[in-house]
Amino acid sequence: MNPQQIYPQNQLEEEEDGLYQLKSILRRLWRIWYWVLFSLMVFVFGAFFLNRYSPRVYRSSAQFFVKQEGSGFNLFDVRSFGNNSELDITNQMIIMRSRPVAALALEKLHFEVEYHVEGIFRKTELYPNAPITAEVDWKHPQLVGGDILIQWSDKKYYSISFPEENYGLTHANNVAAQAIKKPVLEANNFAFGEWVQTPFIRIKVSLTSGENQGRILLKLRNRESLIDQYASSLELKPVERSSSILELSINSNLTQKGIDYLNALMEAYLENELNQKNRTASNTVNFIDKQLSGLADTLNFIENRLEAFRSANRIYNISSEGSTVFDRLAELDRELAQEKLKREYYRNLQNYLVKEHYSEIIVPSGLGIEDPILNNLIANLLELQNQKASLMTTQKEASPAVREVNRKLEDLNNSIRELLVNVDENSAFLIRDLENRIGQIDLEFSKLPSKEQNLLRIQREFSFSENIYSFLAQKRAEAAITKASNTPSNKIIEYARGTGMISPQVKKNYVIALVLGLGIPLLIVLANLYLSDKVKDVKELERKLKIPILASIAFKKLYSDLIVFNEKNSGITESFRSMRANLNFVLPKDKSAVILITSNASGEGKTFCSINLASVYSLSGKKTILIGSDLRIPKIAKDFKLKNEKGLSNYLSGQETNVEALIQATGFDNLDILLSGPIPPNPSELIGNGMMESLIHGLKQQYDVIILDTPPIGMVSETLEMFPLADAIFFVVRYDYTLKAGIEHINQLKTSQKLQNAYIIFNAVDEKEMYYNYGYGYGYGNGGYYGEGEKAGMLRKLRKFFKA
């Protein structure tokens, strides 16, 4: 045959086999439809209750721009010591998730008091509006970690109760809460709007709605627990790879809470950045304000003295000589005042460096000190201090990054202090020089008239104070303008918004419920079909067997093996009739036939099949004898209520030579029995001594059908001795009982013994399998045998589909 013609045929067989497997699986699911429905109902109702009563979790998100190369005065500018922008963004993300930043955001919100209403299965939080508001004094010990029930029946008074058994007590200076048992109140009637103080609580409850009665559960949250919750739940990621725009998101039980927290977090971040930028200008303003303190009063006092002196002495103008001297002195006084101010700055700066109070340092240029080296050193020092402040939000002093910054700070500190020694000496030298020059001019000043000298002295004091005041006022205005013009380097791209509920996932839960509701029964069916080591599928049995299946017998609970005699119209009886009809095409005609029935293991129903096959032959008018050839475990006598006192073993051992004396009548027409007799010590030797062949030959003269009920071939060997005596050999395979390995044993016997007329009886098949015309012979369920008519409608169509 052409191989090209074989392949399509094999492919067609594989496709048909696959279709059969699918139909087989669907049939088995249909057979347990009530369990499938129950499974679906359980999982769907489970999904319903999960969706209905699980706590809701909502996601909120926002977008925030982080400048990678901002000012050195940015509080959150934690640039690496190289130019790694990805590391910079990573550091910014770590800082935004840190507890200090979360604390700054929560200071803007009022999350420390939660308001809940009780439901059947869960509580619902009221936010941002609730019928009452509670003001909490956190400097006083407070109950946390449990519900506080507030109830009222009018608009004036309310009561407090504690529904839980255990609570926590937090103190103002103690982060951890101390566990306590349920508190007890001596009095329990309090007025709205008044403070309630006990050893374990101090709150003021106000009624903000018009409700005459109600009940609300308060839950007080200590600051540390809130910071931990929100700092750990914040998620950040770049909007795109290598982007400096971050997406901030948080999961919360209320959408508005998540939105408010993200907005507060971004605003706090920007405010602190701006405050850090303004710190230098603020320090300059504060320093100048200290210098200006009292200077205005002094200037006003001197001005009044000048006016009074001029009025009293009637002198308003000075001579040209006096004016020249005054101008020279005024200029030197101005220079001297500025130099003394600089020296005071140097001394203050020296103190800050010794104490390492870097946050209080003023940039020299803010006071008009134009020393480029000193200005650069101070700018670098402040930048390093900002880096350290940022690092300390997420790291410890012992971390490598902080230690490196500390080392650089120490080096800069030493460099600035060395420089200050030089600039202070230069300033002192310049001050002495100015003072000497002023002293020389004073000699010329003493030559003027006394009244003019007194006027010039007062006017000199006024001019000196006025120049200093104007200089300081100018520098203060410059610092204030710098402070007012500062803006954050970072900015909010998109304020927070709710992006939907993420838990429970309603559609997903229902899909999972449907998958599990159908999948678990399907897995059970598949496991039962493919993972079992027992024979359950007729197609699989046909594929593995090398001999044909002649009959299938349905399973039914029996009180007696004589079903052919007791239930003549049953489906099982019809199976044996069908088997008898099929044997007419196999057995020799017009002479006696010997049928041997065996199985691979005990319990597969070979004796049951032997009895009923013999019974059905006897009912057809054939003179039949059933021989109990199992000399080890005889069973036939019990079913026919006979005594097994003598039988085959007596004949084979030579104890009895008259076979007629051993054969017993069953009480049924045309059916006799030769029982196995007493159990011999050597059954294999008796079967193989040649007497069995003589016995069969003699019985053929008297009986039309001889049926041998033999021992299981998988357990003993004497059955093989009887194979040559039989005209047909039947191996009984029991549904969901016979091991698949037993099929290989039967195939080996077929090959090794060269059996010609060997067949299979598929016994105890599930009635539902038989109902779908699963086995061979007649179909049981199409009416007639079980008294059930064909069901109409969809069920009928489905059955026709599975029969196809």
RASULDA-V942659 format. One record per residue. RES is the residue in one small letter. PHI is phi as a letter, one per 20 degrees, with the letter a starting at -180 (none if undefined). PSI is psi in whole degrees, 0 to 359 (* if undefined). D_CENTER is the distance of its C-alpha to the mean C-alpha in Angstrom with 1 decimal. Layout:
BEGIN
RES_PHI_PSI_D_CENTER ; RES_PHI_PSI_D_CENTER
END
This chain:
BEGIN
m_none_147_60.9 ; n_f_126_59.3 ; p_g_330_55.8 ; q_f_337_54.8 ; q_e_335_55.6 ; i_f_318_53.6 ; y_g_312_50.3 ; p_f_323_50.0 ; q_f_315_50.9 ; n_f_320_48.2 ; q_f_320_45.7 ; l_f_320_46.8 ; e_f_321_46.4 ; e_f_320_42.9 ; e_f_318_41.9 ; e_f_322_43.6 ; d_f_319_41.9 ; g_f_320_38.4 ; l_f_321_39.3 ; y_f_318_40.5 ; q_f_317_37.2 ; l_f_314_35.3 ; k_f_324_37.8 ; s_f_318_37.6 ; i_f_316_33.8 ; l_f_322_34.3 ; r_f_316_37.2 ; r_f_323_35.3 ; l_f_320_32.5 ; w_f_326_35.3 ; r_f_331_36.8 ; i_d_37_33.8 ; w_g_327_33.1 ; y_f_325_33.0 ; w_f_323_30.1 ; v_f_315_28.3 ; l_f_319_29.0 ; f_f_317_27.9 ; s_f_316_24.6 ; l_f_316_24.0 ; m_f_318_25.0 ; v_f_311_22.7 ; f_f_322_19.6 ; v_f_317_20.8 ; f_f_324_21.7 ; g_f_317_18.4 ; a_f_322_16.8 ; f_f_311_19.5 ; f_f_325_19.1 ; l_f_315_15.3 ; n_f_327_16.2 ; r_f_322_19.2 ; y_d_0_18.3 ; s_f_147_14.7 ; p_f_137_14.8 ; r_f_139_15.0 ; v_c_124_13.1 ; y_d_149_15.2 ; r_d_135_15.3 ; s_c_148_18.7 ; s_b_158_20.0 ; a_b_168_23.4 ; q_c_138_25.4 ; f_c_133_27.4 ; f_e_130_30.1 ; v_d_119_30.7 ; k_f_128_34.2 ; q_e_331_34.2 ; e_c_65_37.9 ; g_e_193_38.7 ; s_f_153_41.2 ; g_f_351_41.4 ; f_e_15_41.2 ; n_f_123_37.7 ; l_g_327_35.8 ; f_d_23_32.6 ; d_e_92_34.6 ; v_d_56_33.2 ; r_f_143_34.7 ; s_f_167_34.8 ; f_f_352_38.2 ; g_d_209_38.2 ; n_c_44_37.4 ; n_e_100_33.8 ; s_f_326_32.4 ; e_f_320_28.8 ; l_f_324_28.9 ; d_f_313_30.3 ; i_f_320_27.5 ; t_f_317_24.9 ; n_f_320_26.9 ; q_f_320_27.0 ; m_f_319_23.2 ; i_f_319_23.0 ; i_f_318_25.7 ; m_f_335_24.1 ; r_e_358_21.0 ; s_f_159_23.5 ; r_f_320_24.3 ; p_g_320_27.9 ; v_f_320_27.0 ; a_f_322_24.6 ; a_f_320_27.5 ; l_f_320_29.9 ; a_f_318_27.7 ; l_f_339_27.3 ; e_f_335_31.1 ; k_e_348_31.5 ; l_d_173_29.4 ; h_c_60_29.8 ; f_e_356_26.3 ; e_f_346_27.7 ; v_c_124_28.7 ; e_d_142_26.4 ; y_d_125_27.9 ; h_c_151_26.4 ; v_d_144_27.9 ; e_e_139_27.2 ; g_d_187_26.0 ; i_f_314_26.1 ; f_d_343_22.5 ; r_b_165_21.2 ; k_e_151_22.7 ; t_d_128_23.1 ; e_e_139_23.8 ; l_e_116_26.9 ; y_b_135_26.9 ; p_e_355_29.1 ; n_d_140_31.8 ; a_b_156_32.4 ; p_f_343_35.7 ; i_c_160_36.2 ; t_c_145_35.6 ; a_c_126_35.5 ; e_d_128_37.0 ; v_d_133_35.9 ; d_e_98_38.1 ; w_f_354_35.8 ; k_f_345_38.9 ; h_e_150_39.3 ; p_g_138_37.1 ; q_c_148_34.3 ; l_f_133_32.0 ; v_c_167_28.3 ; g_m_10_25.2 ; g_b_165_26.5 ; d_e_144_27.8 ; i_d_119_31.5 ; l_e_122_33.0 ; i_d_123_35.7 ; q_c_144_38.0 ; w_b_149_41.2 ; s_c_0_43.8 ; d_b_181_46.0 ; k_e_5_45.9 ; k_d_321_47.4 ; y_c_157_45.7 ; y_b_166_42.3 ; s_c_157_41.0 ; i_c_134_38.2 ; s_c_165_36.4 ; f_c_98_33.6 ; p_f_346_31.5 ; e_d_163_29.3 ; e_e_329_30.7 ; n_c_142_29.4 ; y_c_174_29.2 ; g_d_147_29.3 ; l_d_119_32.4 ; t_d_146_32.2 ; h_d_161_35.3 ; a_g_319_36.2 ; n_d_13_36.5 ; n_c_120_33.8 ; v_f_314_30.2 ; a_f_148_28.9 ; a_e_140_29.3 ; q_e_130_31.6 ; a_f_133_30.6 ; i_c_161_33.2 ; k_e_178_33.9 ; k_g_125_34.4 ; p_f_160_37.2 ; v_c_131_40.4 ; l_d_136_42.5 ; e_f_315_46.2 ; a_d_148_46.7 ; n_b_49_44.2 ; n_b_109_45.8 ; f_c_150_45.1 ; a_e_140_46.3 ; f_f_141_44.2 ; g_n_2_44.6 ; e_d_149_45.7 ; w_f_136_44.1 ; v_d_121_43.0 ; q_c_126_43.2 ; t_c_174_42.5 ; p_f_344_41.8 ; f_c_4_38.0 ; i_a_147_37.7 ; r_b_105_39.5 ; i_c_162_38.5 ; k_c_117_40.4 ; v_d_131_39.2 ; s_c_140_40.7 ; l_e_118_40.7 ; t_d_2_39.9 ; s_c_174_40.2 ; g_e_15_43.0 ; e_f_129_41.4 ; n_f_339_43.8 ; q_b_158_41.3 ; g_r_175_37.6 ; r_b_131_34.9 ; i_c_140_32.1 ; l_e_119_29.6 ; l_e_143_29.6 ; k_c_116_27.0 ; l_e_131_28.3 ; r_d_122_25.9 ; n_f_155_27.5 ; r_g_319_27.4 ; e_f_320_25.6 ; s_f_322_22.5 ; l_f_316_22.4 ; i_f_315_22.8 ; d_f_317_20.0 ; q_f_310_17.6 ; y_f_328_18.6 ; a_f_323_19.3 ; s_f_336_15.8 ; s_e_351_14.1 ; l_f_134_16.5 ; e_d_136_15.5 ; l_c_145_18.5 ; k_a_149_19.5 ; p_f_143_22.8 ; v_f_320_23.5 ; e_c_161_25.1 ; r_g_135_25.7 ; s_m_15_28.4 ; s_e_148_28.4 ; s_e_8_29.1 ; i_e_122_27.6 ; l_d_143_24.1 ; e_e_120_21.5 ; l_d_133_20.2 ; s_b_153_17.3 ; i_b_146_15.7 ; n_d_133_13.5 ; s_b_166_15.6 ; n_f_349_16.7 ; l_c_134_19.8 ; t_g_315_20.5 ; q_f_326_23.8 ; k_f_316_22.5 ; g_f_319_20.2 ; i_f_313_23.3 ; d_f_321_25.6 ; y_f_316_23.7 ; l_f_317_23.4 ; n_f_318_27.0 ; a_f_323_28.1 ; l_f_313_26.3 ; m_f_319_28.1 ; e_f_319_31.4 ; a_f_321_31.3 ; y_g_313_30.6 ; l_f_320_33.7 ; e_f_319_35.8 ; n_f_326_35.4 ; e_f_315_36.2 ; l_f_319_39.3 ; n_g_322_40.3 ; q_f_320_40.1 ; k_f_323_42.3 ; n_e_353_44.7 ; r_f_317_45.0 ; t_f_315_47.9 ; a_f_323_49.8 ; s_f_319_49.2 ; n_f_319_50.6 ; t_f_315_53.6 ; v_f_316_54.2 ; n_f_318_54.0 ; f_f_316_56.4 ; i_f_323_58.9 ; d_f_322_58.7 ; k_f_321_59.7 ; q_f_325_62.6 ; l_f_345_63.6 ; s_g_119_63.5 ; g_n_344_67.1 ; l_f_325_68.4 ; a_f_318_68.9 ; d_f_319_70.9 ; t_f_317_73.0 ; l_f_320_73.6 ; n_f_321_74.7 ; f_f_315_77.0 ; i_f_321_78.7 ; e_f_320_79.1 ; n_f_321_81.0 ; r_f_318_83.1 ; l_f_315_84.0 ; e_f_320_85.1 ; a_f_319_87.0 ; f_f_317_88.9 ; r_f_321_89.9 ; s_f_319_91.2 ; a_f_323_93.1 ; n_d_1_94.7 ; r_l_46_95.0 ; i_c_123_93.6 ; y_c_335_91.0 ; n_c_153_91.5 ; i_d_162_91.9 ; s_f_165_94.2 ; s_f_325_93.3 ; e_f_316_93.5 ; g_f_324_91.3 ; s_f_322_88.8 ; t_f_315_88.6 ; v_f_319_88.0 ; f_f_316_85.4 ; d_f_319_83.5 ; r_f_318_83.5 ; l_f_319_82.3 ; a_f_318_79.6 ; e_f_315_78.1 ; l_f_322_78.2 ; d_f_319_76.8 ; r_f_314_73.8 ; e_f_319_73.1 ; l_f_318_73.5 ; a_f_316_71.0 ; q_f_321_68.4 ; e_f_322_68.8 ; k_f_324_68.6 ; l_f_319_65.3 ; k_f_317_64.0 ; r_f_324_65.0 ; e_f_321_63.3 ; y_f_318_60.1 ; y_f_320_60.5 ; r_f_318_61.0 ; n_f_318_57.9 ; l_f_320_55.9 ; q_f_318_57.2 ; n_f_317_56.1 ; y_f_321_52.6 ; l_f_321_52.3 ; v_f_317_53.6 ; k_e_352_51.1 ; e_l_38_48.4 ; h_e_70_47.8 ; y_f_331_46.8 ; s_f_344_45.2 ; e_e_0_48.7 ; i_f_143_50.5 ; i_d_139_52.3 ; v_f_131_52.7 ; p_g_322_56.5 ; s_f_337_56.9 ; g_f_340_56.1 ; l_d_15_59.4 ; g_n_15_61.4 ; i_e_108_61.2 ; e_e_41_61.3 ; d_e_108_60.8 ; p_f_323_58.5 ; i_f_312_57.7 ; l_f_318_56.8 ; n_f_317_54.8 ; n_f_319_52.7 ; l_f_318_52.1 ; i_f_319_51.0 ; a_f_316_48.6 ; n_f_322_47.0 ; l_f_314_46.8 ; l_f_323_45.1 ; e_f_317_42.6 ; l_f_322_41.7 ; q_f_322_41.4 ; n_f_320_38.9 ; q_f_318_36.9 ; k_f_317_36.9 ; a_g_321_35.8 ; s_f_317_32.8 ; l_f_325_31.9 ; m_f_348_32.2 ; t_f_338_29.4 ; t_c_352_26.9 ; q_c_172_29.1 ; k_d_169_31.7 ; e_f_330_35.4 ; a_e_356_35.2 ; s_f_151_32.9 ; p_g_319_34.8 ; a_f_316_34.4 ; v_f_320_35.8 ; r_f_323_38.5 ; e_f_318_39.6 ; v_f_318_39.9 ; n_g_321_41.9 ; r_f_318_44.2 ; k_f_322_45.0 ; l_f_318_45.5 ; e_f_319_48.0 ; d_f_315_49.8 ; l_f_321_50.1 ; n_g_312_51.2 ; n_f_320_54.0 ; s_f_317_55.1 ; i_f_320_55.4 ; r_f_322_57.3 ; e_f_319_59.7 ; l_f_322_60.2 ; l_f_328_60.8 ; v_g_316_63.6 ; n_f_312_65.4 ; v_f_328_64.8 ; d_f_319_65.8 ; e_f_318_69.0 ; n_f_320_69.7 ; s_f_319_69.1 ; a_f_319_71.4 ; f_f_318_74.1 ; l_f_322_73.8 ; i_f_316_74.1 ; r_f_320_77.2 ; d_f_317_78.7 ; l_f_319_78.1 ; e_f_321_79.6 ; n_f_318_82.7 ; r_f_322_83.2 ; i_f_323_82.9 ; g_f_323_85.5 ; q_f_320_87.9 ; i_f_331_87.7 ; d_f_332_88.3 ; l_f_319_91.8 ; e_f_324_92.6 ; f_f_327_91.1 ; s_f_345_93.6 ; k_e_349_96.5 ; l_f_162_95.6 ; p_g_152_97.2 ; s_f_318_95.7 ; k_f_320_94.5 ; e_f_324_92.9 ; q_f_315_91.2 ; n_f_320_89.8 ; l_f_317_88.6 ; l_f_325_87.0 ; r_f_315_85.3 ; i_f_318_83.7 ; q_f_329_82.8 ; r_f_318_81.4 ; e_f_317_79.1 ; f_f_315_78.0 ; s_f_321_77.4 ; f_f_310_75.5 ; s_f_321_73.1 ; e_f_318_72.8 ; n_f_316_71.9 ; i_f_316_69.2 ; y_f_316_67.8 ; s_f_320_67.8 ; f_f_311_66.1 ; l_f_321_63.4 ; a_f_323_62.9 ; q_f_315_62.5 ; k_f_323_59.9 ; r_f_319_58.0 ; a_f_320_58.0 ; e_f_316_56.8 ; a_f_321_53.9 ; a_f_321_53.1 ; i_f_319_53.2 ; t_f_317_50.9 ; k_f_318_48.4 ; a_f_333_48.6 ; s_e_352_48.1 ; n_f_139_45.0 ; t_c_153_41.8 ; p_f_143_38.2 ; s_f_325_37.5 ; n_e_166_34.0 ; k_b_160_33.3 ; i_e_122_31.0 ; i_e_315_30.6 ; e_b_121_28.7 ; y_f_161_28.1 ; a_f_148_24.7 ; r_b_156_23.9 ; g_f_135_21.2 ; t_d_7_19.3 ; g_o_171_18.0 ; m_e_132_15.4 ; i_d_347_11.8 ; s_b_134_10.7 ; p_f_150_11.8 ; q_e_97_12.3 ; v_g_305_15.7 ; k_f_317_17.0 ; k_f_318_13.9 ; n_f_321_13.7 ; y_f_321_17.4 ; v_f_315_17.4 ; i_f_320_15.0 ; a_f_316_17.3 ; l_f_318_20.3 ; v_f_314_19.1 ; l_f_320_18.4 ; g_f_323_21.5 ; l_e_326_23.6 ; g_f_320_21.9 ; i_f_311_22.2 ; p_g_322_25.9 ; l_f_318_26.4 ; l_f_321_24.8 ; i_f_317_27.1 ; v_f_313_30.0 ; l_f_318_29.4 ; a_f_320_28.9 ; n_f_330_32.1 ; l_e_317_33.9 ; y_d_336_33.0 ; l_e_347_31.9 ; s_f_145_34.7 ; d_e_15_37.8 ; k_d_156_40.1 ; v_f_123_42.0 ; k_c_345_40.6 ; d_c_125_41.3 ; v_f_325_44.9 ; k_f_318_44.2 ; e_f_321_42.7 ; l_f_318_45.6 ; e_f_320_48.1 ; r_f_322_46.6 ; k_e_332_46.8 ; l_f_148_50.2 ; k_d_3_53.5 ; i_c_153_55.4 ; p_f_159_55.2 ; i_e_122_53.8 ; l_e_331_56.7 ; a_b_153_55.2 ; s_c_135_52.1 ; i_d_127_52.4 ; a_f_155_50.1 ; f_e_138_48.5 ; k_b_138_50.0 ; k_f_126_50.3 ; l_c_147_54.0 ; y_e_351_56.3 ; s_b_148_58.9 ; d_f_353_58.9 ; l_e_54_61.9 ; i_f_330_60.0 ; v_f_322_62.5 ; f_f_324_65.3 ; n_e_329_63.3 ; e_c_80_61.2 ; k_f_340_63.4 ; n_d_11_61.4 ; s_f_163_57.9 ; g_f_325_55.7 ; i_f_318_55.8 ; t_g_319_59.6 ; e_f_327_59.5 ; s_f_318_57.3 ; f_f_327_60.1 ; r_f_318_62.7 ; s_f_320_60.9 ; m_f_319_60.7 ; r_f_319_64.5 ; a_f_320_65.2 ; n_f_326_63.2 ; l_f_337_65.1 ; n_f_336_68.4 ; f_e_354_67.5 ; v_d_316_66.9 ; l_f_154_69.5 ; p_f_143_73.2 ; k_e_152_75.3 ; d_m_26_78.5 ; k_b_166_77.8 ; s_f_147_75.7 ; a_c_139_72.1 ; v_d_123_70.1 ; i_d_124_66.3 ; l_d_129_64.1 ; i_c_126_60.7 ; t_b_183_58.3 ; s_b_173_54.5 ; n_e_331_52.3 ; a_b_165_51.4 ; s_f_147_52.4 ; g_n_3_51.0 ; e_e_354_50.7 ; g_n_23_53.6 ; k_f_321_56.6 ; t_f_319_58.9 ; f_g_314_57.7 ; c_f_322_58.3 ; s_f_314_61.7 ; i_f_312_62.9 ; n_f_331_61.9 ; l_f_319_63.2 ; a_f_321_66.5 ; s_f_316_66.5 ; v_f_328_66.0 ; y_f_319_68.8 ; s_f_324_71.1 ; l_f_336_70.5 ; s_e_1_71.6 ; g_n_1_75.0 ; k_e_133_74.3 ; k_f_117_75.7 ; t_c_144_72.7 ; i_c_135_72.1 ; l_d_121_68.9 ; i_d_122_69.1 ; g_f_90_66.7 ; s_e_358_66.3 ; d_e_96_63.5 ; l_e_355_65.7 ; r_e_313_62.8 ; i_c_80_60.9 ; p_f_138_63.2 ; k_c_339_61.7 ; i_f_323_64.0 ; a_g_320_66.5 ; k_f_319_64.2 ; d_f_324_63.4 ; f_e_7_67.1 ; k_l_45_68.0 ; l_d_163_70.4 ; k_e_134_71.3 ; n_e_51_70.4 ; e_e_331_73.4 ; k_b_155_74.8 ; g_r_218_73.7 ; l_g_319_72.8 ; s_f_328_72.6 ; n_f_321_76.2 ; y_f_313_77.4 ; l_f_332_75.7 ; s_e_355_76.9 ; g_n_4_80.5 ; q_f_332_80.7 ; e_c_124_81.5 ; t_d_346_83.1 ; n_e_106_83.6 ; v_f_326_80.4 ; e_g_326_81.7 ; a_f_342_81.6 ; l_e_336_77.9 ; i_f_135_76.7 ; q_d_145_75.7 ; a_e_146_75.7 ; t_e_346_72.4 ; g_n_356_74.1 ; f_d_144_72.8 ; d_f_141_75.2 ; n_m_12_75.3 ; l_c_118_72.7 ; d_d_164_73.6 ; i_c_137_71.6 ; l_d_105_72.3 ; l_f_167_70.0 ; s_f_335_68.8 ; g_n_187_71.0 ; p_g_145_70.6 ; i_f_119_67.9 ; p_e_163_69.8 ; p_f_343_68.9 ; n_c_67_69.1 ; p_f_323_67.7 ; s_f_318_67.1 ; e_f_323_70.7 ; l_f_318_72.1 ; i_f_326_70.2 ; g_e_9_71.4 ; n_e_4_75.1 ; g_n_346_76.4 ; m_f_332_77.1 ; m_f_318_74.1 ; e_f_319_75.5 ; s_f_322_78.9 ; l_f_313_77.3 ; i_f_318_75.5 ; h_f_319_78.7 ; g_f_321_80.6 ; l_f_333_78.1 ; k_f_336_78.1 ; q_f_340_81.7 ; q_d_335_80.7 ; y_c_148_77.2 ; d_f_324_75.7 ; v_c_130_72.1 ; i_d_123_71.1 ; i_d_126_67.4 ; l_d_118_66.2 ; d_e_106_63.2 ; t_d_167_62.3 ; p_f_161_59.9 ; p_f_134_56.4 ; i_f_339_56.9 ; g_e_355_53.8 ; m_d_326_55.2 ; v_c_169_59.0 ; s_d_348_61.4 ; e_f_339_64.4 ; t_f_326_63.0 ; l_f_330_63.5 ; e_f_337_67.2 ; m_e_352_67.4 ; f_g_316_65.8 ; p_f_343_69.3 ; l_e_345_70.7 ; a_e_145_68.3 ; d_e_335_68.8 ; a_b_137_65.1 ; i_d_128_62.2 ; f_d_129_59.0 ; f_d_124_55.7 ; v_e_123_53.6 ; v_d_125_49.8 ; r_e_133_47.8 ; y_f_132_44.7 ; d_l_30_41.5 ; y_b_310_43.7 ; t_f_133_45.4 ; l_f_146_43.4 ; k_f_332_43.0 ; a_f_333_44.7 ; g_f_334_47.8 ; i_f_320_48.1 ; e_f_324_48.9 ; h_f_318_51.5 ; i_f_320_53.2 ; n_f_320_53.2 ; q_f_319_54.8 ; l_f_321_57.5 ; k_g_318_58.2 ; t_f_312_58.7 ; s_f_322_60.5 ; q_e_354_62.8 ; k_l_49_63.4 ; l_f_135_62.9 ; q_e_307_64.3 ; n_d_63_63.7 ; a_d_137_60.3 ; y_b_167_57.8 ; i_d_138_54.6 ; i_d_116_54.2 ; f_e_105_50.5 ; n_d_153_50.6 ; a_l_38_48.5 ; v_f_141_46.4 ; d_g_133_44.1 ; e_g_328_46.2 ; k_f_328_43.5 ; e_f_319_43.7 ; m_f_327_47.5 ; y_f_325_47.1 ; y_e_24_45.6 ; n_l_40_48.6 ; y_f_314_46.5 ; g_e_210_49.3 ; y_d_170_52.9 ; g_n_219_56.0 ; y_e_154_55.8 ; g_e_138_52.8 ; y_d_109_52.3 ; g_q_354_51.0 ; n_e_20_53.1 ; g_n_152_55.5 ; g_o_302_58.5 ; y_e_327_57.2 ; y_d_1_54.7 ; g_m_18_56.2 ; e_d_128_53.2 ; g_e_164_53.8 ; e_f_130_51.5 ; k_f_142_48.8 ; a_e_178_49.1 ; g_n_212_46.7 ; m_f_321_43.2 ; l_f_320_43.1 ; r_f_318_46.3 ; k_f_319_45.0 ; l_f_320_41.9 ; r_f_321_44.1 ; k_f_324_46.4 ; f_f_315_43.5 ; f_f_337_42.4 ; k_e_343_46.0 ; a_f_*_46.5
END
